[in-house]
Amino acid sequence: QVQLVESGGGLVQPEGSLRLSCLASGIRFSIYTMGWYRQAPGKQREWVAAITRGGSANYADAVKGRFIISRDSAKNTVYLEMNSLKSEDTAVYYCNAQGVIASNNYWGKGTLVTVSS
């Protein structure tokens, strides 16, 4: 059974930092592209960042230069370090695992990040 479990969300002040974690089980983690998505209240889910099995990272323009995605295959975990947070970063953040086969696509249940003073 595949499970992606996010953690690390919470309330943070503007310009603050948070680090999200996503622990994966039930998949061969090392061969999956891992990503983070977010969904703000009243908006559609949007892609935030992804890291390939080879370690190449890509970011949405809205977070480029502020967020860093990384992975630790020994721990089956992907991280999202979020810096200089803004109110518009407030959202539920979801972890995603995408395998080589398109149908091998899995989601976590999300973790809420609230940026507010």
N, C-alpha and C positions, 0 to 999 in steps of 0.2 A: 504494500500500500504506500502510495506516494504521499508525503507530507512536506509542506513548506510552512515553517512557523516563524513569523516575524516577531521581533521584540525591539524595545528601545524607544518607542514613541512616548510622547508626553507633552507637557506644556513648557514652552520656552519663550523667553523674551526676544523681541526683535534684535537682530545682530548676534544672537546667541548661536550655539552649536548643539547638535545631537548626532549620535551614531546609531543607525539602525542595523540590526542583524537579521539574517534569515538562515535558519538551520534546515537543511534538506535531508530527507531520508527516503529510502525506497527507490532512489535513482542512482545511476552511475554518474555522480556529480561532476566528475572531471571532464566529461564529454559534452556537458550541457552549456549553452549560453544562458547566463543568468542576468535577469533584469529587474529593474524597479519601475513601477508605475504608480500614479497617484490619482485620486479622485477627490476633487474639492466639492463642497456642498453645492448642489444644483448644476454641476458640470459633468461632462463626460470624463471617463478615465483617460489619462494621457501618459505617454511614455516619458520616463525621466532619464534613465541611464541603462546601459547594458555592458556586460563584459563577456568576451568570448572565452572559449576553453583555453585559447592561447594567451589570454590576458589582455587583449586589445579592448580598450574602453571607449565608449561613445556617450555623448550627453545631449540632452535637449538644450536648445539655446537659452532657455529660461534659467537653467541651473549651471551652465558652463562657467567654470572658474570659481564656483562656490561649493559644488558637491564633488565627492570623489567616491567612485565605486571600486571595490576590491574583492578578492576572493581568496579563501584559504581551503584548498582541496583536502588538506589533512583533517580539517574540521568540518568539511561539507557545509561551509558557511560563506555567504556573501554579505558584504557590508555596504552601507551607504553613509559616508561621513558628510554631514550637512553643516555648512558654515555660513555666516552672514545671513542668517535666516530672515525672511521677510513675511509679512502677514499673508501675502499671496501664496506662500508655501504651505499654508494650512490645508491639510487634506488627510485622507486615509491613504497610507502607502502600502502597496502590494508588491510582494515578491513574485517573480515569474521564472519558470525554468522551461527553456525551449530546447528540445532535442534535435537531432539530425533529421528525424522523421517529423513532419509537420504536426501529426496527430499527438506526438509526445510533447504536450504543452500543459503545464501545470501552474496553479495559482495558490498562493497563501490566502489567509482570511483577512489580512491587513492589520496595520497598526496606525493609530491616530496620532498625527502630529498637529499641535495647535501652537501657532506663533502669535503671541499677544502680550501686551504689557498690562 
